């Protein structure tokens, strides 16, 4: 009888500890598995850039890239996550006027890409001919619709305002000291 009680007690303690670890590290666990199921691009450079993105956003970008590649498109990812320090360098060099922590790139929620050689200077019609509304399918916002035309840019602006992201970041709602906690 004593053995049975001790055995039950050990199982209860182990289960409680396991549950506490899962609750405490649920985002780390979720992001780990999300990374495992994220589709791979035909390009190792693209895969490296996608790995640097927030796992939720990276998963959606990877699915979009994979779909474009399946349609015969040549996709070249050019800019993803940028540290606040890198953003400050870009501001100082005159390449952007978006200050650090005011860009979706600083949170891993933005990506720039070229498709089939169509680049920044290409017309909106040229871009739409290649991408159609595929970005909407994945809940992304396209910079080709911005008043300050930026067709190479895709971000999570439809889902999160930069002020909300910044607040979560500043409140320390982070996983791995880098990404905010979202599902």
N, C-alpha and C positions, 0 to 999 in steps of 0.2 A: 504494500500500500504506500509506504514511504517513497519507494522508487518512482511510483506513478505520479505522486505529488511533485517531486523534484523534477521529473521529466516534464510535466505540465508547466511548471514554473519556468524552466529553462526555455521552453518554446514560447511562453508568453513574453518573457524578457527579450528574447531574440526578435520576436515579431514586433514588439514595441520599438526597439532600437532600429530595426529595418524601416519601419513606417516613419520614424522621426527623420532618418537619413533621406528617405524619398521625399518627404515634405520639404525638408531644408534644401535639398539639392534638385528639386523638381525641374527647374529651368535648365540646369546643367545637363540633366539626364535627357530632357526633351530635346535640347539643342544637339546633344551628342547623337541621338537617334535620327534626328532630322538631317544632320550632316551625312549619316550613313545612307539614307535613301535619296539624297539629292542627286538628280541625274547628272551625268558627265557630258561635257562638251567634247567635240572632236579635237579641240585645241587644248593642250596642256596649259598654255598661258591663260586661256579663259578660265580653266578650272582653278588655277591658282588665284586669280582675281575673285572668283566666286567664293572661294574658301575664306577670303578676307572680309566678306560682307556679313552683316547680321544674318544668323542662320535662317530666320523666317523669310527675310527679303531675298537672301541668296537662293533659297529653294525655289521661290517664284521666278527669279531671274533665270535660273538654270533650266526650269521647265520651258520658259519662253525661248531661250537660246536653243534648246534641244528641238523644239517645234520648228523654229526658223531653219535650223540645219536640216531637219527632215524634209523641209520644203525646198531644199537645195540652195539655201542662202549661205553665204560666207560671212560669218559673224566674227568681228574683232572687238573684244572688250578693251577699253582704253583707260578707264579710271573708275575705281570703286571706293573702298573705304579710304578716307584721308584723316590722319591724325590732326588734332588742332594745330600742332606745330607746322605740319605740311600746309595746312590752310593759311596760316599766317605768312608762310613763305610765298605762297601764290598771290596773296594780297600785296605783299611788299614788292613782288616782281611785276605787279600790274596785270596779272593773268585773270584776276577776279576781284570783285569788290565785296564779296560775301565774307564777312568776318568769321573767325574761328567760332565753332559751336553754333553757327547760324546756317550751316549747310547740312543738307541730308547726308552728304558724303561723310561728314564727321561722326555719324552714328551708324555707318554701314547700311544706310537706307537709300543710297543712290548709286547709279552706275551710268557711265557713258559708253557708247558703242558705235562702231561703224558697221554697216551691212553692205555687202557687195560693192564696196568702194564708194558708197554714198556717204558723204561726210557732212560736217557742219554747214558748209556753204550751199548744200543742195536744197532744192525747193521742197516745200511741204508736200507737193504732189508727188515728187520723186520718193520721198520717205513713205508716204501713205501707200504708194504702189508696192513697196516692199513689205511693210509691216501691217497694213490695214489697221484693224482695231485689236490686234493680238495683245497689246499691253493691257487693255481694259479687261480682257479675259482673266488676267492674273492680278487684277486689283491695283495696277500701277498707273502712275500719272506720267504723261509724255511731255517733254519739254518743247516739242513742236507746236503745242497748243498754248505755250506761254506768250505773254505780250512781248517779252524779251526772248525771241525765238532761239531755242536751244534744242534742236532735233536729236542730238546724240544722247540726250539726258533722259533717264527713266528713274522715278523715285516712288516713295510711299506717301506722297503728299495728299493723295485721295483719302488715305486711311488715318494719317496722323499729321497734326499741325506741328511745325518746328517748335513752337512754344511749349507744346505738350511733351515732346521728346526731350527738349532741353530741361524742363522741370523734373522729369523722371531721372534724367542723367544727374542733374545737380542734387537731387535727393538721395542719390546713391542706390537707386533701384537697378543695379547692374549684375550681370553674370560675367564671370571671368574678368572683372575690372574694366570691361570694354563696352559691352552691349546692354541696352536696357531690356527689362523683362517684359516681353510680350508673347502672346500665343498666336 
